[in-house]
Amino acid sequence: MKKFIENDEKLSFEEVDVVTTGTCGIMSGTAAILHIGVSEPGEFKKAKAISLNGVPAFPGPCPNELLGSVDLIVYGTKQSINDPNYGGGFLFKDILEGKEINVEVESIEGKKIEATIDIEDISRGEMIGSRMAFKNYTAFTNPSGKEAKSIFSGIPMKGKLNQFSFSGCGEYNPLENDPHQEIINEGKKVLLNGSQGRILGNGTRSTAEKPNLMLSANLLEMDSEYLGGFKTGAGPEIYDTIAIPIPILNEEIFNNLFIRDNDITLPVADIHGRHLPISEISYEEVWKNTDSRPIFVKDTFDPEKNKIAKNSCPTNAINDNGTINMENCFGCGLCSILTNNKTYKMNLGTVDLDIDNEKHNIPITCRQSDRQRAKKLTSKLKDLILKEIFEL
Ligand code: SF4
């Protein structure tokens, strides 16, 4: 639909039945409720503490007394006690990929129980996102040059006005395309990481001007490609991908879909203070004429020199031989920045910021949203609707 608009092709209300929208980015409010079997019944009374691959979770609310199983809640942002670069988002992906997960339980009577489980041992898993699919984001730069470690950048922001990090899928974002939430509201169906889920309502901190959604879906039916961990300058985070259909029920709903990147403002703030905008641009400036993925230039690869890029990759997508596991790549651009666009080539673009009446051209150094993934899920949703697997 956006291409039709871009090419000035006529598109009438009568011709369009449904438009699928989507977004992919870091969504810190992601958690999962799991029920897992860890031992034979009777081996322990009740879990007091539990961790999965070192990621601490909260046992309960159900006590499961003497059942040998545990109900638990685990956060997508929770850091592993064994590895500062591993957290809940990486754990969810590992579970969905069928990997073995090490579980450690401490019972109320002081017993330690260790078990190795995989997805087959999880009889029920539900993902709940308390704040997802945000409509509005703020981008960040560092005007003072004082180092800032933040979840809003894959690496610490050091230099003065030489790094720029942003999130948001612009014109594809569901809430941008339904600004009055005529369609996207409580009870409606969504595709959350590939699993059919529901909107529970608006999310925490949601307002009419800056809405977001509370969503829920069966974790065990999700596709591992659409979610995962994301290392940041301030610990592990989690990314999710969401697609939402907008049935064209009236002309107003149709007309709202004409929104483009250049209509959507992106405020820019100081990474230190975070809240007060110091400049403003549009989404066209961050997405237009950029590459969605890097290209690996084998001739320039040096395992020692490229170690930093490999270790800094937020999604661990770089293999030991330098090649990129494209299924894990998020298109964040850090590998290109850290190798001066030599070993990993990618045009991330630059932004022109007006700060205190001075113009600054700043390179984009980290993307925390992935439009390619978002578009892939919107296409998948379209297919599922056409096949009548996803019923509106
Ligand atoms: S763009 Fe580079 S650093 Fe970013 S996820 Fe892909 S391979 Fe990793």
Residues whose N, C-alpha, C, O or C-beta is under 5 A from the ligand:
A	BS01	SF4	P294 C313 P314 T315 A317 I324 N328 C329 F330 G331 C332 G333 L334 C335
